[in-house]
């Protein structure tokens, strides 16, 4: 399948990378991949740049709200069109009069949180 990585983080307690991907069919998934010892050491040495983009490393995620805040911060620069695409809305969907950009972002981030099994074990 072909898709775009939209966000990535490491689940330190499990030595796994969690990668949010939006596929060309509009579906989004969070994929996990075990990390080798060398990859995990590299991540621990450079957590703010490990995924190829310098981002601030936040605190450990303790609950769903922390995870939601992490996703909002990571995705706040997305355009309205991109958010609609990732939410699987049809191209002719026009929510301009009914939903704000902030609400679209919140809806997208809520959807990401919903697919994470136990956010208390995740590291953002």
N, C-alpha and C positions, 0 to 999 in steps of 0.2 A: 504494500500500500504506500501511496505517496502522501506526505503531509508536511505541515510546518510545526516546528517546535515552538511552543508559545511560552513555556516556563519550565524550569528545571530546578531541582533541589536534591539534597542527599538526606536519606534516612540513616543518620549516623548509627543508631542503635542496631540496625540490621545490615549496615554496609551495603546499601542499595541506592542507586540513583532513581529518582522519580521524575519522569519527563512527561509534561503535558503536550499533547500533539493534537492539532486539528487536521483532519484528513481532507482530501480534495472533494469528498462527497459531503462535507460539512459536519461530519461526526467528530466529536472530540473524545479523547481517551487520556488517561494517565497510565503510562507504561512504567514498569519497574524493571531494573536490570541490576543483577549482583555486581559488585565492584571487586576487582582483584585487590590484593594487599597493596600493590604499587599504586593503583588508581586512588585508593583510599588515603594513602600517605600523601600523594600529590594534592588531593582535595584538602586535606588537613593543613598542608603547607600554604595553600593559596585558595581558600574558600571563596573569596570575593571575585575571583577571576577564573575559576575552574571550568565553567561552561562557556568560556570564550567571550564573555562580556563582563566588564567590571560592574558589579552590583554590590550594594552594601549588604553585609551578612547580618541578618537579624537574629534576635534571640531565639531560644528554643520555643517551638510551638507547644503551648500548654493545652489549648482547646480549639474548638471550631472557629471561634471569633478571631483568635490570633492568626489562624490559617487564612481566614477571609481577608484580614488586614494585609497579610503578606501578598496574597493574590491581587488585591486592589493596587497596592504599591507597584507590583511587578507589571501590571497591565494598564496602568492609568494613561499611558500615552497612545493607546490603540484608538484608531479612528472609529467613528460611528459605523461605517461600512464594514470594517473588520469585525467589530463586535457583533453586528447582525449576521455576518457570515458564520462566525464561530458559534453563534446561538442557533444556527440552522434556519434562520428566517429566510423566506423567499426574497429574491431580488426586488420584487415589486412591493414588498411590505413597506409601508410608510408610516412609522409610528411617531413622526415629528410632532404631531399635535397631542399625542397621548403619553409619551414616555421620554424622559430626559436622558441625556448622555450618561449622567451619573447613575441613573436607574438601570440603564443597559449594562453599564460596567458592573454594578452590584449584582444584577441577574446572572451575568457571565461568571463572576467570582463565586457566587453561591452555588452554581452548577459544578464548578471545579471542586469546591469543598465537599459537595455531596458525594463525590466519587472516591474520596480519600477514606479508607476504612477506619483508621484510628488516628486523628490528628495529634493526639497527645504524644504519640511516639515519633512524629515527624520533626525534622529540623528544617527550618526555613532559611 
